[in-house]
Amino acid sequence: MAHRPPDRLLGRRLMVTGGAGFIGSHLVDAISGLEPECLVVADNFFLGRESNLAAASAAYPSLIVAKVDVADAAEIGDLVAEYRPEVVFDLATVPLPYSLEHPAATIDQNVRMATNLAELARRDAFGSLIHFSTSEVYGTARQIPMDEDHPIQPLTPYAASKAAADHIVRSYQATFAIDATIVRPFNNYGPRQNEGSYAALIPKVIRQVLGGEPVEIYGDGTQTRDFIHVRDTVRGTLALWAEEGTRGSVVNLASGHETQVKDIVNTIVDVLGQAADVRYADTRPGDVMRHCGSSQRARDLFGFSPEVNLRQGLAETVAWYGGQIALDGEPDD
């Protein structure tokens, strides 16, 4: 079964929270080519960047970008009331590395953002909610592959806050019959992923190698991740919304391949063609040891399968960051 085209977004009023961030901006790019009636980005620009929206703004000049804190009920409520979206794609989040330094703030923000949107859905302020979760809620794999029935065992304040957010959305589904679906992506990578403060593994390693800095691996590097390219996640997300049978579900988006952290580092170094001084540090608190996801439910419901292989995706990602550094003179902070 092939992906259903997301043509049901044509002529609709849509909002993407966290839309200036990594995955969010790629989703906005994809939606901007689908001729929506109205497309609104809501972002507080904690990690999001206006430059991430340049392509979408060029393709869709009527794109609305609002600096709004989704954790502020009044701010997001006023924005939703003004633009009356039919669908809200909720990607606003405080990231995992931030939670290791600011656990209480992370929990507070992530829970309030989910609650505010669920409450707006309960009041019929918009139609459908597509809420982004994370594979981190599963913790370390108890069985491989990890499907949606895998136990929820968050190991960091970030993961716990995202698990709580999922439970809030599902409780509103059960109690108030809101139209909501939870998409649970595994480890996304690709252009625009934050490489400055609170950087994820792949952009951090690219930055270190290109900057001639030592590459730091937490632990012994044998911990595994399931890396999925951001384009595959976006395509899966749009296909998920287009398929009515997903309503009320939790759906993984994963590559189904398990890669050790030290192997991903070696592949990046190989793609860059540069020598690197790889050093090992103490294991990071709450680091999951094993991740490998199952997308069988997504495959059954809407024919999802990832298309970007890891080597190809890393080469593209490395080229993008290299271009950014050439433009800027140095990596962004």
C-alpha positions as CSV (number, residue, x, y, z in Angstrom):
1,M,0.0,0.0,0.0
2,A,1.4,3.4,-1.0
3,H,1.3,6.6,1.0
4,R,-2.0,8.4,0.6
5,P,-1.4,11.8,-0.8
6,P,-2.2,14.5,1.9
7,D,-4.5,16.3,-0.5
8,R,-7.1,16.7,2.3
9,L,-5.0,19.6,3.5
10,L,-5.8,21.5,0.4
11,G,-7.7,24.7,1.2
12,R,-7.7,24.1,5.0
13,R,-6.7,26.3,7.9
14,L,-3.6,24.8,9.7
15,M,-1.3,25.6,12.6
16,V,2.1,24.2,13.4
17,T,3.3,24.8,17.0
18,G,7.1,24.7,17.2
19,G,7.0,25.3,13.5
20,A,10.3,27.3,13.4
21,G,12.2,24.4,14.9
22,F,13.9,21.4,13.3
23,I,11.1,18.9,12.5
24,G,8.5,21.7,12.6
25,S,10.0,23.8,9.9
26,H,10.3,20.8,7.6
27,L,6.7,20.0,8.2
28,V,5.8,23.7,7.4
29,D,7.8,23.4,4.1
30,A,5.8,20.3,3.1
31,I,2.4,21.9,4.0
32,S,3.3,25.2,2.3
33,G,3.3,23.3,-1.1
34,L,-0.2,21.8,-0.5
35,E,-2.1,25.1,-1.0
36,P,-3.7,25.5,2.5
37,E,-6.1,28.3,3.0
38,C,-4.2,29.5,6.0
39,L,-0.9,28.3,7.6
40,V,0.2,29.7,11.0
41,V,3.5,29.0,12.7
42,A,3.4,29.4,16.5
43,D,6.9,29.4,18.1
44,N,8.6,31.1,21.0
45,F,12.0,30.9,19.2
46,F,13.7,29.3,22.1
47,L,15.4,27.0,19.6
48,G,13.4,27.8,16.5
49,R,14.9,30.2,13.9
50,E,13.2,32.5,11.4
51,S,15.8,31.4,8.9
52,N,14.3,27.8,9.1
53,L,11.1,29.3,7.5
54,A,12.8,31.0,4.6
55,A,11.9,28.3,2.0
56,A,8.3,28.1,3.3
57,S,7.8,31.8,3.2
58,A,9.1,32.0,-0.4
59,A,6.8,29.1,-1.4
60,Y,3.8,30.4,0.6
61,P,4.1,34.2,1.0
62,S,1.0,34.4,3.2
63,L,2.6,32.3,5.9
64,I,1.8,33.7,9.3
65,V,4.6,33.5,11.9
66,A,3.6,34.4,15.5
67,K,6.0,34.6,18.4
68,V,3.8,32.8,21.0
69,D,4.5,30.7,24.0
70,V,2.3,27.6,23.7
71,A,2.7,27.1,27.5
72,D,0.9,30.4,28.0
73,A,-2.8,29.5,27.8
74,A,-3.9,33.1,27.0
75,E,-1.3,33.6,24.3
76,I,-2.0,30.3,22.4
77,G,-5.8,30.7,23.0
78,D,-5.8,34.2,21.5
79,L,-3.8,33.0,18.4
80,V,-6.1,30.0,17.9
81,A,-9.2,32.2,18.2
82,E,-7.8,34.7,15.7
83,Y,-6.9,32.1,13.0
84,R,-9.4,29.3,13.7
85,P,-7.3,26.4,12.5
86,E,-8.9,23.1,11.6
87,V,-5.8,21.1,12.4
88,V,-3.0,21.8,14.9
89,F,0.2,19.9,14.4
90,D,1.8,20.2,17.9
91,L,5.6,20.1,17.8
92,A,6.4,22.6,20.5
93,T,8.7,21.1,23.0
94,V,11.6,21.7,25.5
95,P,14.4,19.4,24.5
96,L,16.1,16.5,26.3
97,P,19.5,18.1,27.0
98,Y,17.8,21.2,28.5
99,S,16.0,18.9,31.0
100,L,19.3,17.6,32.4
101,E,20.1,21.2,33.6
102,H,16.6,22.5,34.1
103,P,14.3,19.5,35.0
104,A,11.5,21.3,36.7
105,A,11.2,24.0,34.0
106,T,11.2,21.3,31.3
107,I,8.4,19.3,33.0
108,D,6.3,22.4,33.6
109,Q,6.6,23.7,30.0
110,N,6.0,20.4,28.2
111,V,3.0,19.5,30.4
112,R,1.4,22.9,30.1
113,M,1.8,23.1,26.3
114,A,0.0,19.7,25.9
115,T,-2.7,20.7,28.4
116,N,-3.4,24.0,26.8
117,L,-3.9,22.5,23.4
118,A,-6.0,19.6,24.7
119,E,-8.1,22.1,26.5
120,L,-8.6,24.2,23.4
121,A,-9.6,21.1,21.5
122,R,-12.1,20.3,24.3
123,R,-13.6,23.7,23.8
124,D,-13.9,23.1,20.0
125,A,-11.4,25.9,19.3
126,F,-10.0,23.7,16.5
127,G,-10.7,20.4,15.0
128,S,-7.9,17.8,14.9
129,L,-4.8,17.7,17.1
130,I,-1.7,15.8,15.9
131,H,0.5,15.7,19.0
132,F,4.2,14.9,18.7
133,S,5.6,12.6,21.3
134,T,9.0,10.9,21.3
135,S,10.5,7.4,21.5
136,E,12.3,8.6,24.7
137,V,9.1,7.8,26.6
138,Y,9.8,4.1,26.1
139,G,13.2,4.2,27.9
140,T,15.7,1.5,27.1
141,A,14.2,-1.3,25.0
142,R,12.8,-4.3,26.8
143,Q,12.1,-6.0,23.5
144,I,13.2,-5.3,19.9
145,P,11.6,-3.9,17.8
146,M,9.8,-1.5,20.1
147,D,6.1,-1.1,19.1
148,E,3.5,1.1,20.5
149,D,2.6,-1.4,23.3
150,H,6.2,-1.3,24.7
151,P,6.1,-0.2,28.4
152,I,6.5,3.5,29.1
153,Q,9.6,3.9,31.2
154,P,11.0,7.4,30.8
155,L,14.5,7.8,32.1
156,T,15.0,11.6,32.0
157,P,12.8,14.6,33.1
158,Y,12.3,15.3,29.4
159,A,11.0,11.8,28.7
160,A,8.8,11.9,31.7
161,S,7.3,15.2,30.7
162,K,6.6,13.9,27.2
163,A,5.0,10.7,28.6
164,A,2.9,12.9,30.9
165,A,1.9,15.0,27.9
166,D,0.8,11.9,26.0
167,H,-1.3,10.7,28.9
168,I,-2.9,14.2,29.1
169,V,-3.9,14.1,25.4
170,R,-5.2,10.5,25.7
171,S,-7.2,11.4,28.8
172,Y,-8.9,14.2,26.9
173,Q,-9.6,11.7,24.1
174,A,-11.2,9.3,26.6
175,T,-13.1,11.9,28.7
176,F,-14.0,14.6,26.2
177,A,-13.8,12.7,22.8
178,I,-11.4,15.2,21.3
179,D,-10.0,14.4,17.9
180,A,-6.4,13.7,18.6
181,T,-3.6,11.4,17.3
182,I,-0.2,10.9,18.9
183,V,2.8,10.5,16.5
184,R,5.9,9.0,18.2
185,P,9.0,9.5,16.1
186,F,12.3,7.8,16.9
187,N,15.7,9.6,16.5
188,N,15.3,12.3,13.8
189,Y,18.2,13.8,11.9
190,G,18.7,16.0,8.9
191,P,19.3,19.7,7.9
192,R,18.4,22.4,10.5
193,Q,18.7,20.2,13.6
194,N,20.0,22.5,16.3
195,E,23.8,22.3,16.5
196,G,24.3,25.0,19.1
197,S,23.2,24.9,22.7
198,Y,21.5,21.6,23.6
199,A,22.6,20.1,20.3
200,A,21.6,16.5,19.4
201,L,24.3,13.9,18.6
202,I,24.6,14.2,14.8
203,P,24.8,18.0,14.5
204,K,27.1,18.1,17.5
205,V,29.5,15.6,16.0
206,I,29.5,17.4,12.6
207,R,30.2,20.7,14.3
208,Q,33.1,19.2,16.3
209,V,34.7,17.5,13.3
210,L,34.4,20.5,11.1
211,G,35.7,22.8,13.9
212,G,38.7,20.6,14.5
213,E,37.5,19.8,18.0
214,P,37.6,16.5,19.9
215,V,34.5,14.4,19.4
216,E,33.0,13.4,22.7
217,I,31.0,10.1,23.1
218,Y,29.2,9.5,26.3
219,G,29.7,6.0,27.6
220,D,31.4,3.3,25.5
221,G,29.4,4.2,22.3
222,T,27.7,0.8,22.1
223,Q,24.3,2.3,23.0
224,T,22.0,2.2,20.0
225,R,19.5,4.5,18.3
226,D,17.0,4.3,15.5
227,F,17.8,7.1,13.2
228,I,15.0,8.3,10.9
229,H,15.5,11.2,8.4
230,V,13.3,14.2,9.0
231,R,11.7,14.0,5.5
232,D,10.5,10.5,6.3
233,T,9.0,11.7,9.5
234,V,7.2,14.6,7.8
235,R,5.9,12.4,5.0
236,G,4.7,9.9,7.6
237,T,3.0,12.6,9.6
238,L,1.0,14.0,6.7
239,A,0.0,10.5,5.6
240,L,-1.0,9.7,9.2
241,W,-3.4,12.8,9.3
242,A,-4.8,11.9,5.9
243,E,-5.8,8.5,7.0
244,E,-9.0,8.6,9.1
245,G,-8.2,5.2,10.6
246,T,-5.4,6.7,12.7
247,R,-7.7,8.9,14.8
248,G,-7.3,8.3,18.5
249,S,-4.1,6.1,18.0
250,V,-0.5,6.3,19.0
251,V,1.7,5.7,16.0
252,N,5.5,5.2,15.8
253,L,7.6,6.5,13.0
254,A,10.9,4.6,12.9
255,S,13.5,3.3,10.5
256,G,13.5,-0.1,12.1
257,H,17.3,-0.2,12.1
258,E,19.5,-0.2,15.1
259,T,22.8,1.8,15.0
260,Q,25.5,2.1,17.7
261,V,26.5,5.6,18.6
262,K,30.1,4.9,17.9
263,D,29.2,3.7,14.4
264,I,27.2,6.8,13.6
265,V,30.2,8.9,14.7
266,N,32.6,6.8,12.5
267,T,30.2,7.2,9.6
268,I,30.0,11.0,10.0
269,V,33.8,11.1,10.2
270,D,34.1,9.0,7.0
271,V,31.6,11.1,5.1
272,L,33.5,14.2,6.0
273,G,36.8,12.7,5.0
274,Q,38.6,14.3,7.9
275,A,40.5,12.9,10.8
276,A,38.9,13.2,14.2
277,D,40.0,12.8,17.8
278,V,37.3,10.7,19.4
279,R,37.1,10.7,23.2
280,Y,34.9,8.8,25.6
281,A,33.3,10.5,28.6
282,D,31.2,9.3,31.5
283,T,27.7,7.9,30.6
284,R,25.2,10.7,30.5
285,P,22.5,10.4,33.2
286,G,19.3,8.8,31.9
287,D,20.9,7.8,28.6
288,V,18.9,4.9,27.0
289,M,21.1,1.9,26.1
290,R,19.0,0.5,23.3
291,H,16.4,1.8,20.8
292,C,15.0,0.2,17.7
293,G,11.5,1.0,16.7
294,S,8.6,-0.8,14.9
295,S,6.6,1.1,12.3
296,Q,4.3,-1.8,11.6
297,R,1.2,0.1,12.8
298,A,2.1,3.0,10.4
299,R,2.7,0.5,7.6
300,D,-0.6,-1.2,8.2
301,L,-2.6,2.0,8.5
302,F,-1.2,4.1,5.8
303,G,1.6,2.3,4.0
304,F,4.5,4.0,5.7
305,S,8.1,2.9,5.1
306,P,11.2,5.1,5.4
307,E,12.9,6.0,2.1
308,V,16.1,7.8,3.1
309,N,18.9,5.4,4.0
310,L,21.3,6.5,6.8
311,R,24.4,6.9,4.7
312,Q,22.6,9.0,2.1
313,G,20.8,11.1,4.8
314,L,24.1,11.7,6.6
315,A,25.9,12.8,3.5
316,E,23.1,15.3,2.8
317,T,23.1,16.5,6.4
318,V,26.9,16.9,6.5
319,A,26.7,18.9,3.2
320,W,24.0,21.2,4.7
321,Y,26.0,22.0,7.8
322,G,29.2,22.5,5.8
323,G,27.3,25.0,3.7
324,Q,26.0,26.9,6.8
325,I,29.5,27.1,8.2
326,A,30.8,28.4,4.9
327,L,28.1,31.1,4.8
328,D,28.4,32.1,8.4
329,G,32.1,31.8,8.8
330,E,31.7,29.5,11.9
331,P,29.0,27.2,13.3
332,D,26.1,28.9,14.9
333,D,25.8,29.1,18.7
